[in-house]
């Protein structure tokens, strides 16, 4: 009996460092469209001998493939490479999320080639697990957890300009979780360290994978309690409370910071 079942095409996420390969197409209306290529496309580059092609299972239970190249792919009329952050403006939200997970897997692969305990080259045992053949140490992708907090004071919110921010926008106070802390304790500590303020009524907002390079942002809402703004100068270059009528430039829509600010504006 003839097999009539069609194989579902798989997408290929090809990276050079944090640059993602995209296919450029012209629609029937003459509009330019960008997408992550499929295995039905003829890619401008193939995995080199010895390179690992990773199968990445998405939350939707769809599997995609990803690999890294050692040189930037030359741009043509059909192909372009773009930074992972900037790809948000070109591809669908689903593709952007998949690209983020694919990049995190590649980052983990590149930074787990040797056992951190004894230095022996590791062996891939499962899609997200490597094992040292010498001492048996198991390595899984490391996710750095950070908090981000929107601080309300009456009709205003606190916005800060981080020294490591790309661009000219103002965002929210954020920082990494330390050993022994709860997420709420991390919120209180980071706010005090970076701004000199005390906060109260800390409530959970939501979270977002943050593949730059491999993190998770946990968002919180808090109310101002006391204190005067005293910025941690090595981390923050500017900061103040702003109302809806005088907001500075705020983060792009790809970030949970923007989702939180939009939520505050709407509510």
C-alpha positions, -999 to +999 in steps of 0.1 A: +000+000+000+014+034-010+023+057+019+004+090+012+013+107+045+033+139+039+063+147+060+059+181+078+087+205+068+111+215+095+126+249+101+163+255+102+177+281+126+212+289+115+233+312+136+266+330+133+272+341+170+239+358+177+231+366+140+202+346+126+198+335+090+165+347+074+150+341+039+137+372+021+107+367-002+085+390-023+048+385-020+023+387-048+015+422-037+052+432-041+058+433-003+090+420+012+086+392+037+111+375+060+110+340+075+131+313+090+140+288+062+126+253+060+144+220+051+126+224+017+148+254+010+183+252-004+203+268+024+233+290+015+255+270+039+256+235+053+268+222+087+306+216+086+320+181+092+319+175+130+293+202+136+264+192+158+229+198+144+206+201+174+170+190+173+150+215+194+116+206+208+094+236+212+065+240+237+041+235+208+057+200+204+071+210+170+107+201+164+131+225+146+168+221+139+197+245+146+234+248+140+261+274+142+285+285+114+319+299+119+317+328+094+290+354+087+269+344+057+271+369+028+238+388+023+221+383-011+187+392-025+174+360-010+192+357+023+201+380+051+215+377+086+202+398+115+208+400+153+184+379+174+170+410+191+163+428+159+147+397+143+116+404+164+107+431+140+110+407+109+096+373+118+065+360+136+063+359+174+064+321+172+095+321+151+112+346+174+105+324+205+118+294+186+149+313+176+155+322+212+154+286+224+175+274+195+201+301+203+202+291+240+208+255+230+237+265+208+251+287+235+249+259+260+265+235+236+295+259+230+300+264+267+297+228+279+323+210+258+345+202+288+335+189+322+337+218+348+347+193+375+376+174+358+381+190+324+374+159+303+356+164+270+319+159+275+296+136+255+260+144+244+236+119+258+202+136+254+191+168+235+196+189+267+221+167+287+258+161+284+278+137+306+314+135+315+327+100+306+354+102+333+336+114+364+300+111+354+291+148+359+259+157+341+255+191+324+221+207+316+215+242+301+221+268+327+193+294+330+202+326+348+171+339+367+166+376+370+138+398+384+124+429+368+101+452+387+077+480+379+075+504+409+044+526+413+042+558+433+007+572+431+002+581+394+038+576+384+063+548+378+100+546+382+120+544+350+158+541+348+185+542+322+209+513+326+245+518+315+243+486+295+211+495+277+212+495+239+197+526+225+183+556+244+153+541+261+144+540+298+134+507+314+126+491+348+149+480+376+162+445+371+189+422+385+200+386+390+188+363+417+215+354+443+218+321+462+195+318+492+171+345+480+134+343+473+123+363+442+106+388+464+138+393+485+157+398+452+132+425+442+138+444+475+176+441+474+179+451+437+157+481+442+176+493+473+210+487+457+202+504+424+179+533+435+180+535+474+143+530+476+122+507+497+092+490+481+061+471+494+031+451+481+053+430+458+031+409+435+040+386+406+033+398+371+046+371+347+079+358+332+097+356+299+126+336+285+154+360+278+179+344+254+207+371+258+224+347+262+204+324+284+181+338+311+146+340+325+130+373+335+105+371+363+083+403+364+069+419+396+048+449+404+056+468+436+046+500+454+070+527+466+073+527+503+100+552+513+134+568+504+149+593+480+164+582+447+201+575+450+213+558+419+240+531+418+262+550+393+281+520+380+248+504+370+223+532+364+230+565+346+196+582+351+163+575+368+131+593+380+094+588+385+073+595+354+036+600+347+017+587+317+019+623+302+057+626+303+071+591+296+105+590+280+114+565+253+104+530+267+116+495+257+105+477+225+075+454+225+097+422+225+105+426+263+085+419+294+094+454+306+073+468+278+044+445+286+045+456+322+046+493+313+018+489+288-002+470+314+003+500+338-008+525+311-039+505+303-048+501+340 
